[in-house]
Amino acid sequence: GEVCPDDIPTRASLSRAGAIVVMGDSRDIDKALDVSDTPNDVSINTALAPRLIYAADLYGQARRQGAAPFLLVTAGTGEEDSEQRDVLRRILGNNGVLARDIRIENSGLNIREAGEDVEALLVDNNVIEEAEDRREAGATRDDARVVIVAPAIIMSRAALTFERMNLEVIAKPTDFY
C-alpha cells in the first residue's frame, strides 16, 4: 500500500486539468532528440515521442471537456531556442496543442523539481492558490488537477511526490513493458 497506493486517480475527468506534465527521459535533452546538420534529419527517442503524442491527445480531451491546461514537458537542459526544443514543440503542435500552452522545463526526471515547476506555473497563472493556502484541510479538493504522463515504473513515485506537494493528480502511466 505504501509503495504502490491505489488511491491515485487514473480515470478522473480531464475537465479540471490545469496542467499535463510529460516526464522526459533524462536531464539531457540531446539524449531524447538527436538533430543532425541535414534538414529534416531528426532522430526521436522512441519512448518520448509516443508520450508526447499521448499527452497531446489528453490535452485535446481536456479542451473538449472545458479545461484549458498547460502542457509541460520536463525534457532536459537544452537551450531555450534549441532545435531539440523546436522538435518537441512541433510534435505537440502537429498534434493539436496550442503553442501558448507548451512549456519545456529543465527538470528532467527529477520529480520534485518537476513538481515545483508545475506548481509555480499554476500559481503564476492563477490556476491554483499559493502553497500555504492549499495546506488547509480540504483546500485542494476543488483545485485544478495535474495530469502526469510518465513511464509506469516511476508513476507511483511521481504521483506521490506531486500529492505530497498538495497538488491534485491524475496518473496516466505509459511504457508498460
N, C-alpha and C positions, 0 to 999 in steps of 0.2 A: 504493500500500500504506500509506503514512503518513497520507494524507488520509482514506481510507475502508478501514479494516482489515477483513479477512474473518474474524478470529478471535474476534469478539464474538458470543457465542451468542444466537440468536433463537428456537431451538426446544428449549431445555433444559427439563427438568421443573420445574414450579412447586412441587414438593413441598418444596423447600428455600427458598422465598421468605420472606424476613424482612420485606421492605417492598416495596410497589408505589408508585412515585413518578410522579405525573401532573405533567408540566411545564406550568405555566399560560401564558397568552398574554402577560402583561405584569406589571410590578411594581404596576400599579394595578388592583385587583380590580373597581373600578367600570367599567372598560372591558370586563371579561368578563361582568359582570352588571349590568343596569340595573333597579333596583327602584323603581317609582313609588309614589305615595301610595295608589293604588287597590288594594284587596286582590286577590291572585292575578294581578296585572298585572306579570309579570316577563319581561323580555327576556333571553335567554341567548345568548351568543356561540355561533354555530353550530360553531365549532371546538372549544370547551371542552366542551360538553355531550356530544358523542359520545365524546370522550376519557375523560370521567368514566364513562360507561356501559361503555365497553370495559374500563377499569380495574376496575370493579365485577365484570364478567364474569371477568376474570383472578383477582380476589380469590376469587370463588366456586370457580373451578377449583382454586386453590391450597388452599383449605379442604377441598375434597373429596379432595385428594391428601395431606392430613395436615398442611399448613402452617398457621401462624397469623400471617399477615402484617399489618403496619400498612399503611394506605393513606394516603399523604401527598400533599397537593395543594400545589403551590407557586403559589398564585394571587394573591399580592399583599399589600398593606399594610392591608387593611380592618380595622376594629376587631374584636376577638375576638368580641364579641356582635353583630356587624353582621348585618343581614338578608341581605346578599350571602353571607356565610359560612353562614348558615342554609340558603340555597337550595342551596349546594354539598352540605351535609350531607344535605339532603332528597333530592337526586338520588341520592347514593350510598346512603343508607338505603333508598330505594324500590327500589334495585337489589340489595339483599341485603347491604350492608356494615354490619357491627355498629358502632354509634355509638362504642363504646370503642376501635375500631381506626382511626377517622378523625382525621387531623391536618391542619390547614391552616396552612402556613407563609408567611412574608413574602418568601421568596427569589425569587419570580417567575422570570424566565428567566435569572437569574444562576446558572449551573450549578454553579459552585464553592460558592456559599452553599447551594444545594440539597443538594449532596453532604455538606457539613458538617452540615446539619440532619438528614439521614438517618443519617449516622454517629453523631451524638450520640444520636439516638433509639434506635438499635440497641444502642449501648454502654450507655446508661442503663437499658435493659430487659434487659440480659444476653443479647442475641441474638448479638452478636459481641464479640470481645476489644477492648481498647484498641488504638489505632493502633500503638504501639511493639511490642506483642506480635504484631501482624499483619505486621510488617515482616520477620520471619524468613522465609527461603526456604521456600516451600511451606506457610506458616502459614495462608493464606487458602483453601486447597484445599477444606476442609470447612465453610467459613463459609456462613452464610445468604446467599442471593442477593438482589440489589436489582433488581427489575423496573422498567425505565424505560419509561414511556408518554409519548412525545413526538413532535412532528412529524418526519417523515423527514429534513427538511432540516437539523435540528440533532442528530439521533440520534448520529452518529459523534462529534461534539464532546462530547455529554453522556456517552455511554458511556465514551469515553476519559478524561474528567475523573474519573468515578467509579472507573474501573480504576486510574488513577494514584494515587488515594487508597487503593488496596489493597482496594477493595470489589469483590466478585464481581457481575457484571452479566448480566442477561438483557434484551436490547433488544427492545422491542415498538413499532416505529415506526408512526405514523399520518399522516394528511393527505398522501396520495400524489397530488399534483396539481401 
